[in-house]
Amino acid sequence: MRFFLTQAAPRLVNRFSCVLILVSSFALTGCAKFGLDCPNVATDQKSSFMAPAREFPLQIRADDRFTETERESIRQAVALWNEHGQRVMGQDVFAVQFAPVGTLAGDKLDGCGLADREGSRGFVLWREDASSQWSSFGFESRTPAITLRCHAGEDLIKQTVLINTGLIQPVQLSSIVLHELGHTIGLGHSCVEGSGADSYKGCTGINREHPYRIAVMYPSLWVRSVPSATSPDFDQIDGYLKSGGTVFATSGSVATAEVKSSLRDNDLERASCVLSL
């Protein structure tokens, strides 16, 4: 788990990170809360927001080291958010361009301090696949992506999303980008670690069919090994698929990974509020 909130003087800029965890069994993460006045959002979601972006479409500079297959997964995630943006405000939410994004060092992983070729306001999607570099940043192998945000008052002014493609199955990349882009527009996780509060439902005890659990913005994805095709228990795969899994082969065995290929009601309702500000 990762969660920190600091205040940078003298600009009164808050810096924090949101982490998505990839798990073999359910795990939870934390994310900073930010209150918005959203009358059409459920009471237990009132504090499930972060400082929102204000100007659309947001120009996303994506690392040109992403492969063409990975780029297509990113474009698919962008297209889903843009479809909703067109419905809510008549314009796209994101515009993505693949370009060099430079390098990062462990002592620079600060949402407000990250260098930005485009000036003080920038939105970057950064690729990594080296485990040694990832661990030097202080990230665990169960953490495939992290969002570093910088906001001044109520406005998001800079964000970098780091994705370790070496820690995920290719089928999950679009789901992870979809989730991180949700943070970009100002969505926190669909539930908060622990028992929660009246204004922010806790993840503890949520079953797999719960609207907050199936949401793109739920704070974890799973990967599971399942029996081989010759095993009498192979029919377990059907259960994994029904809970959002996609079967793939890895190292001669069969596994399944959770995939979220569409925005769900919880994501859409909260996004509609943010995009209507």
N, C-alpha and C positions, 0 to 999 in steps of 0.2 A: 504494500500500500504506500501511496505517497500523497501528502497533502501539506502545503505550506502557504502561508499568507504573510507577506511582509509589506512594509510601506517605505517607499524610497523618498528621501528628502533631497532637495526642497520641493520637488514637483508634485508631491502628494499622489504618487502613482503606485497602485497596488500591483503586486506580481504574484502569480500563483500557477500551479500546474494541475492538470486533470489527467488521470492515468486510467487507461483501459487495461484490464488484466485478462490474459489468456489462461484458461485453467483446464485441468483434467477433471476437476470437480468444482462446484460453484464457489466463487470467491468474490469479495466486494472491494470497492475502492471508495475514496472520498473525493469530494469536489466542492469548491467554494460556493456558498449560497449568495444570492442576490435577489432582492425582492422587486417584482414588477406588479403593476396594477393591471391584472388580467381577469376581468369579471367572468369570462367564459371558461376559465381553467378551474379544475377541481380544487377544493380547499386544501387538500393535502399535497398540492403541487405549487402553491403560491410562492414558496421559497426555492423552487427548483430551477432558478434562472441564474445567469451570470451577466456581467456587464455586456450589453449587446452591441453589435456593430450597427452603425447608423447610415452608412452610405452604400448603396447597391448599384450595380453588381460589385461585389468584392473581387478585387484582382488577386488571384492566387498564383504565386510563382512556384511551380512544382519542379523539383530536382530533375535535371535532365539525365540523371543516372537511372531513373526508373526505366525498365525495359518496355518494349512496345506493348507486351501483354499487360504489364502493370499499369501502363498509361491508359489502356482501355478500361481497366477496372476503375481507375480514378475518374475517367470521363463518365462512366455509368453512374457513379455516386453523385457527381456534379449535376448530371442530367435529372436525377430524381429530385434534388433540392430545387433546381431551376423550374421544374414542372410545377412544384408547389408555389414557388415565388410568382410565377405567371398567374396562377389562380388567385393569389392573395393580393398582389400589388401590381400585377400587369408587367413585370419585368423579371429578368433572371436574378438569382441570388449571387451566383458566382460566375466568374470568367477565369479560365485556367490557361496558363501558358507554361510550357516546359522550357526551362532555362537554367544556366549555372546558378547555384546558390551558395557557392563558397564552401568553407570548411568550418567546423565547430570544434572547440576545445572544451575539456571538462570544466574549466573555471569560467566559461562564458555562458553556461546554460541558465540564463536568467531572462525571463520574458521581456524585461524592459531593456536589458543590456545587449541583447543579440544584435550584431551588426546587420545592417539592412542596406542593400544597394539602392533601394528606392527612397531612402529618407526615413523619417521617424515613423511613418505609417506603412506597415508592410505585413503581408500574410504569406507565409512560406510553408511549403510541404517538403520536408527533407527526408532523404532516404539513407538508411544505413543497413549493412548486412554483416558487419564484422562483430563477433561477440566480444572481442577484446575492447573495441572502441565503445561498445554499448555499456559494458561493465565499468569502463573508465568514467562514464557519465554518472555512475551510481545507480543504474537501472538493473533490475533483476531479469532473469531469462523468461520469467512469466509475464513480463511487461512488454508487449509488442509495439505499443504506441504511447506517446505522451504529448500533451498539448501545453505549451508554455504561453501564457497570456499576459498582456500588459494593458492596464486601463487607467485612465485619468478620470476620476470622478465616476460618472455613469457611462463613459464612452470607452469602448475597446479601441485601442490605437495600434496595437501590434500583436501578432501571434505567430508562433512557429509550431508546427506539428512535426514530430519526429516519428518515423515508422521504421522498425527493424524488420525488413522483409525476410531475413534469415530465421525469424522466430515464428513465422506464420505459414499456414498453408495457402497457396495461391488463391484457392476458392474463397478465402476469407478477406482478401485485401479490400474489395469493394465495400464489405460490411464495416471494416475498420475505418476506412476513409469517410464513409457515410456518417459514422458516429462522430469522428473528429470534426467534420464540417458542421455538425449540429452544435458542438461547443463554439465554433467560430461565430455563429449567428447569435449565441447567447443562451443556449440550452445547457442546463446542468444535467446530471444523471436523472433518470426517471424515478429513482428512489435513492435514499441516503443510507450509508452504512449504519447498521444497528437497528434500534427500534424506532428511530425517527422522532417526529414531533407532529403537532396538529397541522402545521403548514408545509411539512415535507415528510412524506411517508417513508418509513424504514424498509429496507430490503429484507430484513429478517422475516421469515415465514411466508414470503410471497411464493405461490405455486407457479408452475411453469406456464399455465394458461392465463395468468393475471395480465391485464393490459400493460402494466408497468414492466412486467418481466419480458414480454415479447417485443417491447419497444426497442427501436434501434439504440436509444440512449440508455438502456440498461447497462450497468457498469462492467459487465464481463461477457466473454464468449468462451465456449468450451470446445475442446478437442478430446475425443475418446477413442481408445482402441476397442474394436468389436471382434467377435469371433470370425474365424475364416469361413469361406464359403463351404468348406467340407465339414464344418462343425455342426452338430445337431442344434446348437444355439444360434445359428446364423439368422433366424427370424427375429432376433433382438434388434437387428438393423432397422426393421420397420418402426420400432418404437423410437429409435433415435431420430429417424427421418421425421416422424410426426412431431417431435419436439424441436424441429428446426434444423436438422442435420443434413449434410451432404456427404455421401460416401465417396471416399477416394482411396487409392492404394498407396502405400508407403513402405519401402524396404521389404517388399514381399508379403506384407500383412495388410489387413483391411482396417481402415479407421474411418471415423466420421467427424466432421467439424461443423459447428454451428454457423449458419449463414443467415444473414438478414438482408434480403434483397429488395425490401420495400419499406417505406415509412409507414408506421402504424398510427392508430388514432391518437395515442399519447404524444407522439412526436409531432403530428400534424396540428393538433390543438395548441400545443405550446408554441410551435413555430409560427402559427398564424398570429398569435399575440405579439411576438417579437417583431415580425415583419410588418405589422400594422402600426408600429410606434411612430 
